[in-house]
């Protein structure tokens, strides 16, 4: 795979595309009940985009045993988490919502920071176990039977999504190189088409909580036996779709490639930016005119803007206060 310095272009391209999908998904999320097409697109994206992001994060966590690694990671993740928890609490309060500041219940998108730190801690345990990936899948499936599991400390998402992070840590560069072959792309295209058709015609009413992995089976409203089977099936679908997605990632250098190294900025800044945009008539106008392509263009524009050098320079004290 082609590199520039220490950066692998393939992974920077993947991260840029995935962060765009994150922005796009959050842009349309309030409106999926108003459009069958948007609902289908939303479910299709959420089936693979965060699991893929997590798998790639795991790939870059191979140094988790190095001295000082976790201390550096804590500064990178937990300090921005505290800062943006306060920012979100203030913003939601100004909107008239009852949101008291708490460290233990991450606001909206901030669950990823807590879970990402926790996944590194779990690596310290699971790296010493035989059949670690299988064990992580079993934990991810049966954790849904714990009635109180949920958004507290992002525990549900941490355990359910951990297998993707662990697999990413176990994979080598050669495994990703094999994915870019033509037959992998053809299989991936067929699988994505099948996913879209399945959601559009058959599974459009499935609860998004299954894809969020943020609630117990009881809170989703299903029996534990059914929940176990559904989560096992979703794991299978998600793993297949991750590698189908990765098969389409280009390995060359593009104008957006370097922006893949700035995804943390986009991730932390896009939430409030989108909330502010949703206070304007723009989104309602897009829905009324059915010009859904504008949601795509909006997400592209926001991703480019929030990863630009002026924004990085202006917000660095919030996102990287300590190097």
MODELLER restraints for C-alpha pairs under 7 A, 6 or more apart:
rsr = mdl.restraints
at = mdl.atoms
rsr.add(forms.Gaussian(group=physical.xy_distance, feature=features.Distance(at['CA:1:A'], at['CA:8:A']), mean=6.76, stdev=0.5))
rsr.add(forms.Gaussian(group=physical.xy_distance, feature=features.Distance(at['CA:1:A'], at['CA:10:A']), mean=6.85, stdev=0.5))
rsr.add(forms.Gaussian(group=physical.xy_distance, feature=features.Distance(at['CA:1:A'], at['CA:251:A']), mean=6.49, stdev=0.5))
rsr.add(forms.Gaussian(group=physical.xy_distance, feature=features.Distance(at['CA:2:A'], at['CA:8:A']), mean=6.14, stdev=0.5))
rsr.add(forms.Gaussian(group=physical.xy_distance, feature=features.Distance(at['CA:2:A'], at['CA:9:A']), mean=5.95, stdev=0.5))
rsr.add(forms.Gaussian(group=physical.xy_distance, feature=features.Distance(at['CA:2:A'], at['CA:251:A']), mean=6.49, stdev=0.5))
rsr.add(forms.Gaussian(group=physical.xy_distance, feature=features.Distance(at['CA:2:A'], at['CA:252:A']), mean=6.80, stdev=0.5))
rsr.add(forms.Gaussian(group=physical.xy_distance, feature=features.Distance(at['CA:3:A'], at['CA:9:A']), mean=5.55, stdev=0.5))
rsr.add(forms.Gaussian(group=physical.xy_distance, feature=features.Distance(at['CA:9:A'], at['CA:251:A']), mean=5.82, stdev=0.5))
rsr.add(forms.Gaussian(group=physical.xy_distance, feature=features.Distance(at['CA:9:A'], at['CA:252:A']), mean=6.32, stdev=0.5))
rsr.add(forms.Gaussian(group=physical.xy_distance, feature=features.Distance(at['CA:9:A'], at['CA:253:A']), mean=6.09, stdev=0.5))
rsr.add(forms.Gaussian(group=physical.xy_distance, feature=features.Distance(at['CA:9:A'], at['CA:257:A']), mean=6.57, stdev=0.5))
rsr.add(forms.Gaussian(group=physical.xy_distance, feature=features.Distance(at['CA:10:A'], at['CA:249:A']), mean=6.58, stdev=0.5))
rsr.add(forms.Gaussian(group=physical.xy_distance, feature=features.Distance(at['CA:10:A'], at['CA:250:A']), mean=6.09, stdev=0.5))
rsr.add(forms.Gaussian(group=physical.xy_distance, feature=features.Distance(at['CA:10:A'], at['CA:251:A']), mean=4.42, stdev=0.5))
rsr.add(forms.Gaussian(group=physical.xy_distance, feature=features.Distance(at['CA:12:A'], at['CA:257:A']), mean=5.56, stdev=0.5))
rsr.add(forms.Gaussian(group=physical.xy_distance, feature=features.Distance(at['CA:12:A'], at['CA:258:A']), mean=6.56, stdev=0.5))
rsr.add(forms.Gaussian(group=physical.xy_distance, feature=features.Distance(at['CA:12:A'], at['CA:260:A']), mean=4.25, stdev=0.5))
rsr.add(forms.Gaussian(group=physical.xy_distance, feature=features.Distance(at['CA:12:A'], at['CA:261:A']), mean=6.11, stdev=0.5))
rsr.add(forms.Gaussian(group=physical.xy_distance, feature=features.Distance(at['CA:13:A'], at['CA:249:A']), mean=6.67, stdev=0.5))
rsr.add(forms.Gaussian(group=physical.xy_distance, feature=features.Distance(at['CA:13:A'], at['CA:250:A']), mean=6.84, stdev=0.5))
rsr.add(forms.Gaussian(group=physical.xy_distance, feature=features.Distance(at['CA:13:A'], at['CA:257:A']), mean=5.08, stdev=0.5))
rsr.add(forms.Gaussian(group=physical.xy_distance, feature=features.Distance(at['CA:13:A'], at['CA:260:A']), mean=5.96, stdev=0.5))
rsr.add(forms.Gaussian(group=physical.xy_distance, feature=features.Distance(at['CA:14:A'], at['CA:249:A']), mean=5.93, stdev=0.5))
rsr.add(forms.Gaussian(group=physical.xy_distance, feature=features.Distance(at['CA:15:A'], at['CA:53:A']), mean=6.92, stdev=0.5))
rsr.add(forms.Gaussian(group=physical.xy_distance, feature=features.Distance(at['CA:15:A'], at['CA:260:A']), mean=5.06, stdev=0.5))
rsr.add(forms.Gaussian(group=physical.xy_distance, feature=features.Distance(at['CA:15:A'], at['CA:263:A']), mean=7.00, stdev=0.5))
rsr.add(forms.Gaussian(group=physical.xy_distance, feature=features.Distance(at['CA:16:A'], at['CA:257:A']), mean=6.96, stdev=0.5))
rsr.add(forms.Gaussian(group=physical.xy_distance, feature=features.Distance(at['CA:16:A'], at['CA:259:A']), mean=6.33, stdev=0.5))
rsr.add(forms.Gaussian(group=physical.xy_distance, feature=features.Distance(at['CA:16:A'], at['CA:260:A']), mean=4.29, stdev=0.5))
rsr.add(forms.Gaussian(group=physical.xy_distance, feature=features.Distance(at['CA:16:A'], at['CA:263:A']), mean=6.89, stdev=0.5))
rsr.add(forms.Gaussian(group=physical.xy_distance, feature=features.Distance(at['CA:18:A'], at['CA:49:A']), mean=6.05, stdev=0.5))
rsr.add(forms.Gaussian(group=physical.xy_distance, feature=features.Distance(at['CA:18:A'], at['CA:53:A']), mean=6.55, stdev=0.5))
rsr.add(forms.Gaussian(group=physical.xy_distance, feature=features.Distance(at['CA:19:A'], at['CA:263:A']), mean=6.31, stdev=0.5))
rsr.add(forms.Gaussian(group=physical.xy_distance, feature=features.Distance(at['CA:20:A'], at['CA:299:A']), mean=6.30, stdev=0.5))
rsr.add(forms.Gaussian(group=physical.xy_distance, feature=features.Distance(at['CA:20:A'], at['CA:300:A']), mean=6.34, stdev=0.5))
rsr.add(forms.Gaussian(group=physical.xy_distance, feature=features.Distance(at['CA:20:A'], at['CA:303:A']), mean=5.86, stdev=0.5))
rsr.add(forms.Gaussian(group=physical.xy_distance, feature=features.Distance(at['CA:21:A'], at['CA:49:A']), mean=6.85, stdev=0.5))
rsr.add(forms.Gaussian(group=physical.xy_distance, feature=features.Distance(at['CA:23:A'], at['CA:270:A']), mean=6.60, stdev=0.5))
rsr.add(forms.Gaussian(group=physical.xy_distance, feature=features.Distance(at['CA:23:A'], at['CA:299:A']), mean=5.59, stdev=0.5))
rsr.add(forms.Gaussian(group=physical.xy_distance, feature=features.Distance(at['CA:24:A'], at['CA:295:A']), mean=6.86, stdev=0.5))
rsr.add(forms.Gaussian(group=physical.xy_distance, feature=features.Distance(at['CA:24:A'], at['CA:296:A']), mean=6.37, stdev=0.5))
rsr.add(forms.Gaussian(group=physical.xy_distance, feature=features.Distance(at['CA:24:A'], at['CA:299:A']), mean=4.98, stdev=0.5))
rsr.add(forms.Gaussian(group=physical.xy_distance, feature=features.Distance(at['CA:25:A'], at['CA:42:A']), mean=6.11, stdev=0.5))
rsr.add(forms.Gaussian(group=physical.xy_distance, feature=features.Distance(at['CA:27:A'], at['CA:274:A']), mean=6.29, stdev=0.5))
rsr.add(forms.Gaussian(group=physical.xy_distance, feature=features.Distance(at['CA:27:A'], at['CA:295:A']), mean=6.89, stdev=0.5))
rsr.add(forms.Gaussian(group=physical.xy_distance, feature=features.Distance(at['CA:32:A'], at['CA:38:A']), mean=5.17, stdev=0.5))
rsr.add(forms.Gaussian(group=physical.xy_distance, feature=features.Distance(at['CA:32:A'], at['CA:39:A']), mean=4.44, stdev=0.5))
rsr.add(forms.Gaussian(group=physical.xy_distance, feature=features.Distance(at['CA:33:A'], at['CA:39:A']), mean=6.59, stdev=0.5))
rsr.add(forms.Gaussian(group=physical.xy_distance, feature=features.Distance(at['CA:40:A'], at['CA:196:A']), mean=6.60, stdev=0.5))
rsr.add(forms.Gaussian(group=physical.xy_distance, feature=features.Distance(at['CA:40:A'], at['CA:199:A']), mean=5.58, stdev=0.5))
rsr.add(forms.Gaussian(group=physical.xy_distance, feature=features.Distance(at['CA:40:A'], at['CA:200:A']), mean=5.41, stdev=0.5))
rsr.add(forms.Gaussian(group=physical.xy_distance, feature=features.Distance(at['CA:40:A'], at['CA:204:A']), mean=6.55, stdev=0.5))
rsr.add(forms.Gaussian(group=physical.xy_distance, feature=features.Distance(at['CA:44:A'], at['CA:195:A']), mean=6.62, stdev=0.5))
rsr.add(forms.Gaussian(group=physical.xy_distance, feature=features.Distance(at['CA:44:A'], at['CA:196:A']), mean=6.15, stdev=0.5))
rsr.add(forms.Gaussian(group=physical.xy_distance, feature=features.Distance(at['CA:46:A'], at['CA:211:A']), mean=6.20, stdev=0.5))
rsr.add(forms.Gaussian(group=physical.xy_distance, feature=features.Distance(at['CA:47:A'], at['CA:211:A']), mean=6.07, stdev=0.5))
rsr.add(forms.Gaussian(group=physical.xy_distance, feature=features.Distance(at['CA:47:A'], at['CA:238:A']), mean=5.94, stdev=0.5))
rsr.add(forms.Gaussian(group=physical.xy_distance, feature=features.Distance(at['CA:48:A'], at['CA:238:A']), mean=5.52, stdev=0.5))
rsr.add(forms.Gaussian(group=physical.xy_distance, feature=features.Distance(at['CA:48:A'], at['CA:241:A']), mean=5.86, stdev=0.5))
rsr.add(forms.Gaussian(group=physical.xy_distance, feature=features.Distance(at['CA:48:A'], at['CA:242:A']), mean=5.51, stdev=0.5))
rsr.add(forms.Gaussian(group=physical.xy_distance, feature=features.Distance(at['CA:51:A'], at['CA:161:A']), mean=6.77, stdev=0.5))
rsr.add(forms.Gaussian(group=physical.xy_distance, feature=features.Distance(at['CA:51:A'], at['CA:164:A']), mean=6.09, stdev=0.5))
rsr.add(forms.Gaussian(group=physical.xy_distance, feature=features.Distance(at['CA:51:A'], at['CA:242:A']), mean=6.99, stdev=0.5))
rsr.add(forms.Gaussian(group=physical.xy_distance, feature=features.Distance(at['CA:52:A'], at['CA:242:A']), mean=5.28, stdev=0.5))
rsr.add(forms.Gaussian(group=physical.xy_distance, feature=features.Distance(at['CA:54:A'], at['CA:164:A']), mean=6.10, stdev=0.5))
rsr.add(forms.Gaussian(group=physical.xy_distance, feature=features.Distance(at['CA:54:A'], at['CA:165:A']), mean=5.28, stdev=0.5))
rsr.add(forms.Gaussian(group=physical.xy_distance, feature=features.Distance(at['CA:55:A'], at['CA:164:A']), mean=4.79, stdev=0.5))
rsr.add(forms.Gaussian(group=physical.xy_distance, feature=features.Distance(at['CA:55:A'], at['CA:165:A']), mean=4.58, stdev=0.5))
rsr.add(forms.Gaussian(group=physical.xy_distance, feature=features.Distance(at['CA:55:A'], at['CA:167:A']), mean=6.55, stdev=0.5))
rsr.add(forms.Gaussian(group=physical.xy_distance, feature=features.Distance(at['CA:55:A'], at['CA:168:A']), mean=4.39, stdev=0.5))
rsr.add(forms.Gaussian(group=physical.xy_distance, feature=features.Distance(at['CA:56:A'], at['CA:168:A']), mean=5.76, stdev=0.5))
rsr.add(forms.Gaussian(group=physical.xy_distance, feature=features.Distance(at['CA:57:A'], at['CA:165:A']), mean=6.58, stdev=0.5))
rsr.add(forms.Gaussian(group=physical.xy_distance, feature=features.Distance(at['CA:58:A'], at['CA:165:A']), mean=4.28, stdev=0.5))
rsr.add(forms.Gaussian(group=physical.xy_distance, feature=features.Distance(at['CA:58:A'], at['CA:166:A']), mean=6.03, stdev=0.5))
rsr.add(forms.Gaussian(group=physical.xy_distance, feature=features.Distance(at['CA:58:A'], at['CA:168:A']), mean=4.40, stdev=0.5))
rsr.add(forms.Gaussian(group=physical.xy_distance, feature=features.Distance(at['CA:58:A'], at['CA:169:A']), mean=4.54, stdev=0.5))
rsr.add(forms.Gaussian(group=physical.xy_distance, feature=features.Distance(at['CA:59:A'], at['CA:168:A']), mean=4.26, stdev=0.5))
rsr.add(forms.Gaussian(group=physical.xy_distance, feature=features.Distance(at['CA:59:A'], at['CA:169:A']), mean=4.26, stdev=0.5))
rsr.add(forms.Gaussian(group=physical.xy_distance, feature=features.Distance(at['CA:59:A'], at['CA:171:A']), mean=6.64, stdev=0.5))
rsr.add(forms.Gaussian(group=physical.xy_distance, feature=features.Distance(at['CA:60:A'], at['CA:169:A']), mean=6.89, stdev=0.5))
rsr.add(forms.Gaussian(group=physical.xy_distance, feature=features.Distance(at['CA:61:A'], at['CA:169:A']), mean=6.09, stdev=0.5))
rsr.add(forms.Gaussian(group=physical.xy_distance, feature=features.Distance(at['CA:62:A'], at['CA:169:A']), mean=5.73, stdev=0.5))
rsr.add(forms.Gaussian(group=physical.xy_distance, feature=features.Distance(at['CA:64:A'], at['CA:70:A']), mean=6.81, stdev=0.5))
rsr.add(forms.Gaussian(group=physical.xy_distance, feature=features.Distance(at['CA:64:A'], at['CA:120:A']), mean=6.58, stdev=0.5))
rsr.add(forms.Gaussian(group=physical.xy_distance, feature=features.Distance(at['CA:74:A'], at['CA:117:A']), mean=6.98, stdev=0.5))
rsr.add(forms.Gaussian(group=physical.xy_distance, feature=features.Distance(at['CA:75:A'], at['CA:322:A']), mean=6.71, stdev=0.5))
rsr.add(forms.Gaussian(group=physical.xy_distance, feature=features.Distance(at['CA:76:A'], at['CA:320:A']), mean=6.74, stdev=0.5))
rsr.add(forms.Gaussian(group=physical.xy_distance, feature=features.Distance(at['CA:77:A'], at['CA:113:A']), mean=5.63, stdev=0.5))
rsr.add(forms.Gaussian(group=physical.xy_distance, feature=features.Distance(at['CA:77:A'], at['CA:117:A']), mean=6.96, stdev=0.5))
rsr.add(forms.Gaussian(group=physical.xy_distance, feature=features.Distance(at['CA:78:A'], at['CA:113:A']), mean=6.99, stdev=0.5))
rsr.add(forms.Gaussian(group=physical.xy_distance, feature=features.Distance(at['CA:80:A'], at['CA:318:A']), mean=6.58, stdev=0.5))
rsr.add(forms.Gaussian(group=physical.xy_distance, feature=features.Distance(at['CA:80:A'], at['CA:319:A']), mean=5.30, stdev=0.5))
rsr.add(forms.Gaussian(group=physical.xy_distance, feature=features.Distance(at['CA:81:A'], at['CA:110:A']), mean=6.60, stdev=0.5))
rsr.add(forms.Gaussian(group=physical.xy_distance, feature=features.Distance(at['CA:81:A'], at['CA:113:A']), mean=6.48, stdev=0.5))
rsr.add(forms.Gaussian(group=physical.xy_distance, feature=features.Distance(at['CA:83:A'], at['CA:318:A']), mean=6.88, stdev=0.5))
rsr.add(forms.Gaussian(group=physical.xy_distance, feature=features.Distance(at['CA:85:A'], at['CA:106:A']), mean=6.86, stdev=0.5))
rsr.add(forms.Gaussian(group=physical.xy_distance, feature=features.Distance(at['CA:85:A'], at['CA:107:A']), mean=6.34, stdev=0.5))
rsr.add(forms.Gaussian(group=physical.xy_distance, feature=features.Distance(at['CA:86:A'], at['CA:101:A']), mean=6.49, stdev=0.5))
rsr.add(forms.Gaussian(group=physical.xy_distance, feature=features.Distance(at['CA:88:A'], at['CA:107:A']), mean=6.71, stdev=0.5))
rsr.add(forms.Gaussian(group=physical.xy_distance, feature=features.Distance(at['CA:89:A'], at['CA:99:A']), mean=5.85, stdev=0.5))
rsr.add(forms.Gaussian(group=physical.xy_distance, feature=features.Distance(at['CA:89:A'], at['CA:100:A']), mean=6.40, stdev=0.5))
rsr.add(forms.Gaussian(group=physical.xy_distance, feature=features.Distance(at['CA:89:A'], at['CA:101:A']), mean=5.56, stdev=0.5))
rsr.add(forms.Gaussian(group=physical.xy_distance, feature=features.Distance(at['CA:92:A'], at['CA:99:A']), mean=6.34, stdev=0.5))
rsr.add(forms.Gaussian(group=physical.xy_distance, feature=features.Distance(at['CA:93:A'], at['CA:99:A']), mean=6.05, stdev=0.5))
rsr.add(forms.Gaussian(group=physical.xy_distance, feature=features.Distance(at['CA:104:A'], at['CA:152:A']), mean=5.85, stdev=0.5))
rsr.add(forms.Gaussian(group=physical.xy_distance, feature=features.Distance(at['CA:104:A'], at['CA:153:A']), mean=5.08, stdev=0.5))
rsr.add(forms.Gaussian(group=physical.xy_distance, feature=features.Distance(at['CA:105:A'], at['CA:151:A']), mean=6.16, stdev=0.5))
rsr.add(forms.Gaussian(group=physical.xy_distance, feature=features.Distance(at['CA:105:A'], at['CA:152:A']), mean=5.03, stdev=0.5))
rsr.add(forms.Gaussian(group=physical.xy_distance, feature=features.Distance(at['CA:105:A'], at['CA:153:A']), mean=5.69, stdev=0.5))
rsr.add(forms.Gaussian(group=physical.xy_distance, feature=features.Distance(at['CA:106:A'], at['CA:153:A']), mean=6.79, stdev=0.5))
rsr.add(forms.Gaussian(group=physical.xy_distance, feature=features.Distance(at['CA:106:A'], at['CA:154:A']), mean=6.98, stdev=0.5))
rsr.add(forms.Gaussian(group=physical.xy_distance, feature=features.Distance(at['CA:111:A'], at['CA:154:A']), mean=5.56, stdev=0.5))
rsr.add(forms.Gaussian(group=physical.xy_distance, feature=features.Distance(at['CA:114:A'], at['CA:153:A']), mean=6.93, stdev=0.5))
rsr.add(forms.Gaussian(group=physical.xy_distance, feature=features.Distance(at['CA:114:A'], at['CA:154:A']), mean=6.68, stdev=0.5))
rsr.add(forms.Gaussian(group=physical.xy_distance, feature=features.Distance(at['CA:115:A'], at['CA:154:A']), mean=6.25, stdev=0.5))
rsr.add(forms.Gaussian(group=physical.xy_distance, feature=features.Distance(at['CA:115:A'], at['CA:158:A']), mean=4.94, stdev=0.5))
rsr.add(forms.Gaussian(group=physical.xy_distance, feature=features.Distance(at['CA:118:A'], at['CA:158:A']), mean=6.91, stdev=0.5))
rsr.add(forms.Gaussian(group=physical.xy_distance, feature=features.Distance(at['CA:119:A'], at['CA:158:A']), mean=6.78, stdev=0.5))
rsr.add(forms.Gaussian(group=physical.xy_distance, feature=features.Distance(at['CA:119:A'], at['CA:162:A']), mean=6.23, stdev=0.5))
rsr.add(forms.Gaussian(group=physical.xy_distance, feature=features.Distance(at['CA:126:A'], at['CA:132:A']), mean=5.54, stdev=0.5))
rsr.add(forms.Gaussian(group=physical.xy_distance, feature=features.Distance(at['CA:133:A'], at['CA:163:A']), mean=6.16, stdev=0.5))
rsr.add(forms.Gaussian(group=physical.xy_distance, feature=features.Distance(at['CA:133:A'], at['CA:166:A']), mean=6.74, stdev=0.5))
rsr.add(forms.Gaussian(group=physical.xy_distance, feature=features.Distance(at['CA:133:A'], at['CA:167:A']), mean=6.80, stdev=0.5))
rsr.add(forms.Gaussian(group=physical.xy_distance, feature=features.Distance(at['CA:136:A'], at['CA:162:A']), mean=6.80, stdev=0.5))
rsr.add(forms.Gaussian(group=physical.xy_distance, feature=features.Distance(at['CA:136:A'], at['CA:163:A']), mean=5.42, stdev=0.5))
rsr.add(forms.Gaussian(group=physical.xy_distance, feature=features.Distance(at['CA:137:A'], at['CA:163:A']), mean=5.85, stdev=0.5))
rsr.add(forms.Gaussian(group=physical.xy_distance, feature=features.Distance(at['CA:139:A'], at['CA:159:A']), mean=6.85, stdev=0.5))
rsr.add(forms.Gaussian(group=physical.xy_distance, feature=features.Distance(at['CA:140:A'], at['CA:159:A']), mean=5.20, stdev=0.5))
rsr.add(forms.Gaussian(group=physical.xy_distance, feature=features.Distance(at['CA:140:A'], at['CA:160:A']), mean=4.13, stdev=0.5))
rsr.add(forms.Gaussian(group=physical.xy_distance, feature=features.Distance(at['CA:141:A'], at['CA:160:A']), mean=6.91, stdev=0.5))
rsr.add(forms.Gaussian(group=physical.xy_distance, feature=features.Distance(at['CA:141:A'], at['CA:228:A']), mean=5.76, stdev=0.5))
rsr.add(forms.Gaussian(group=physical.xy_distance, feature=features.Distance(at['CA:141:A'], at['CA:231:A']), mean=5.99, stdev=0.5))
rsr.add(forms.Gaussian(group=physical.xy_distance, feature=features.Distance(at['CA:141:A'], at['CA:232:A']), mean=6.61, stdev=0.5))
rsr.add(forms.Gaussian(group=physical.xy_distance, feature=features.Distance(at['CA:142:A'], at['CA:228:A']), mean=6.68, stdev=0.5))
rsr.add(forms.Gaussian(group=physical.xy_distance, feature=features.Distance(at['CA:144:A'], at['CA:216:A']), mean=4.39, stdev=0.5))
rsr.add(forms.Gaussian(group=physical.xy_distance, feature=features.Distance(at['CA:144:A'], at['CA:217:A']), mean=5.29, stdev=0.5))
rsr.add(forms.Gaussian(group=physical.xy_distance, feature=features.Distance(at['CA:145:A'], at['CA:216:A']), mean=6.16, stdev=0.5))
rsr.add(forms.Gaussian(group=physical.xy_distance, feature=features.Distance(at['CA:145:A'], at['CA:217:A']), mean=6.04, stdev=0.5))
rsr.add(forms.Gaussian(group=physical.xy_distance, feature=features.Distance(at['CA:145:A'], at['CA:224:A']), mean=6.03, stdev=0.5))
rsr.add(forms.Gaussian(group=physical.xy_distance, feature=features.Distance(at['CA:146:A'], at['CA:216:A']), mean=6.37, stdev=0.5))
rsr.add(forms.Gaussian(group=physical.xy_distance, feature=features.Distance(at['CA:147:A'], at['CA:216:A']), mean=5.76, stdev=0.5))
rsr.add(forms.Gaussian(group=physical.xy_distance, feature=features.Distance(at['CA:147:A'], at['CA:218:A']), mean=6.23, stdev=0.5))
rsr.add(forms.Gaussian(group=physical.xy_distance, feature=features.Distance(at['CA:149:A'], at['CA:155:A']), mean=6.56, stdev=0.5))
rsr.add(forms.Gaussian(group=physical.xy_distance, feature=features.Distance(at['CA:149:A'], at['CA:156:A']), mean=5.59, stdev=0.5))
rsr.add(forms.Gaussian(group=physical.xy_distance, feature=features.Distance(at['CA:149:A'], at['CA:215:A']), mean=6.31, stdev=0.5))
rsr.add(forms.Gaussian(group=physical.xy_distance, feature=features.Distance(at['CA:149:A'], at['CA:216:A']), mean=5.64, stdev=0.5))
rsr.add(forms.Gaussian(group=physical.xy_distance, feature=features.Distance(at['CA:150:A'], at['CA:156:A']), mean=5.02, stdev=0.5))
rsr.add(forms.Gaussian(group=physical.xy_distance, feature=features.Distance(at['CA:150:A'], at['CA:214:A']), mean=5.32, stdev=0.5))
rsr.add(forms.Gaussian(group=physical.xy_distance, feature=features.Distance(at['CA:150:A'], at['CA:215:A']), mean=4.59, stdev=0.5))
rsr.add(forms.Gaussian(group=physical.xy_distance, feature=features.Distance(at['CA:150:A'], at['CA:216:A']), mean=6.33, stdev=0.5))
rsr.add(forms.Gaussian(group=physical.xy_distance, feature=features.Distance(at['CA:151:A'], at['CA:214:A']), mean=5.99, stdev=0.5))
rsr.add(forms.Gaussian(group=physical.xy_distance, feature=features.Distance(at['CA:156:A'], at['CA:213:A']), mean=6.37, stdev=0.5))
rsr.add(forms.Gaussian(group=physical.xy_distance, feature=features.Distance(at['CA:156:A'], at['CA:214:A']), mean=5.26, stdev=0.5))
rsr.add(forms.Gaussian(group=physical.xy_distance, feature=features.Distance(at['CA:156:A'], at['CA:215:A']), mean=6.33, stdev=0.5))
rsr.add(forms.Gaussian(group=physical.xy_distance, feature=features.Distance(at['CA:157:A'], at['CA:213:A']), mean=5.25, stdev=0.5))
rsr.add(forms.Gaussian(group=physical.xy_distance, feature=features.Distance(at['CA:157:A'], at['CA:214:A']), mean=5.33, stdev=0.5))
rsr.add(forms.Gaussian(group=physical.xy_distance, feature=features.Distance(at['CA:160:A'], at['CA:213:A']), mean=6.31, stdev=0.5))
rsr.add(forms.Gaussian(group=physical.xy_distance, feature=features.Distance(at['CA:179:A'], at['CA:246:A']), mean=6.84, stdev=0.5))
rsr.add(forms.Gaussian(group=physical.xy_distance, feature=features.Distance(at['CA:179:A'], at['CA:247:A']), mean=4.78, stdev=0.5))
rsr.add(forms.Gaussian(group=physical.xy_distance, feature=features.Distance(at['CA:180:A'], at['CA:247:A']), mean=4.61, stdev=0.5))
rsr.add(forms.Gaussian(group=physical.xy_distance, feature=features.Distance(at['CA:180:A'], at['CA:248:A']), mean=6.56, stdev=0.5))
rsr.add(forms.Gaussian(group=physical.xy_distance, feature=features.Distance(at['CA:184:A'], at['CA:247:A']), mean=6.06, stdev=0.5))
rsr.add(forms.Gaussian(group=physical.xy_distance, feature=features.Distance(at['CA:185:A'], at['CA:244:A']), mean=6.89, stdev=0.5))
rsr.add(forms.Gaussian(group=physical.xy_distance, feature=features.Distance(at['CA:185:A'], at['CA:247:A']), mean=5.47, stdev=0.5))
rsr.add(forms.Gaussian(group=physical.xy_distance, feature=features.Distance(at['CA:185:A'], at['CA:248:A']), mean=6.15, stdev=0.5))
rsr.add(forms.Gaussian(group=physical.xy_distance, feature=features.Distance(at['CA:188:A'], at['CA:244:A']), mean=4.14, stdev=0.5))
rsr.add(forms.Gaussian(group=physical.xy_distance, feature=features.Distance(at['CA:188:A'], at['CA:245:A']), mean=6.82, stdev=0.5))
rsr.add(forms.Gaussian(group=physical.xy_distance, feature=features.Distance(at['CA:209:A'], at['CA:215:A']), mean=6.54, stdev=0.5))
rsr.add(forms.Gaussian(group=physical.xy_distance, feature=features.Distance(at['CA:209:A'], at['CA:220:A']), mean=6.50, stdev=0.5))
rsr.add(forms.Gaussian(group=physical.xy_distance, feature=features.Distance(at['CA:217:A'], at['CA:223:A']), mean=6.66, stdev=0.5))
rsr.add(forms.Gaussian(group=physical.xy_distance, feature=features.Distance(at['CA:217:A'], at['CA:224:A']), mean=6.00, stdev=0.5))
rsr.add(forms.Gaussian(group=physical.xy_distance, feature=features.Distance(at['CA:217:A'], at['CA:227:A']), mean=5.67, stdev=0.5))
rsr.add(forms.Gaussian(group=physical.xy_distance, feature=features.Distance(at['CA:259:A'], at['CA:307:A']), mean=6.11, stdev=0.5))
rsr.add(forms.Gaussian(group=physical.xy_distance, feature=features.Distance(at['CA:262:A'], at['CA:307:A']), mean=5.82, stdev=0.5))
rsr.add(forms.Gaussian(group=physical.xy_distance, feature=features.Distance(at['CA:265:A'], at['CA:306:A']), mean=6.73, stdev=0.5))
rsr.add(forms.Gaussian(group=physical.xy_distance, feature=features.Distance(at['CA:265:A'], at['CA:307:A']), mean=6.47, stdev=0.5))
rsr.add(forms.Gaussian(group=physical.xy_distance, feature=features.Distance(at['CA:265:A'], at['CA:319:A']), mean=6.99, stdev=0.5))
rsr.add(forms.Gaussian(group=physical.xy_distance, feature=features.Distance(at['CA:266:A'], at['CA:303:A']), mean=6.30, stdev=0.5))
rsr.add(forms.Gaussian(group=physical.xy_distance, feature=features.Distance(at['CA:266:A'], at['CA:306:A']), mean=5.23, stdev=0.5))
rsr.add(forms.Gaussian(group=physical.xy_distance, feature=features.Distance(at['CA:266:A'], at['CA:307:A']), mean=5.90, stdev=0.5))
rsr.add(forms.Gaussian(group=physical.xy_distance, feature=features.Distance(at['CA:269:A'], at['CA:306:A']), mean=6.96, stdev=0.5))
rsr.add(forms.Gaussian(group=physical.xy_distance, feature=features.Distance(at['CA:286:A'], at['CA:292:A']), mean=6.30, stdev=0.5))
rsr.add(forms.Gaussian(group=physical.xy_distance, feature=features.Distance(at['CA:286:A'], at['CA:294:A']), mean=6.96, stdev=0.5))
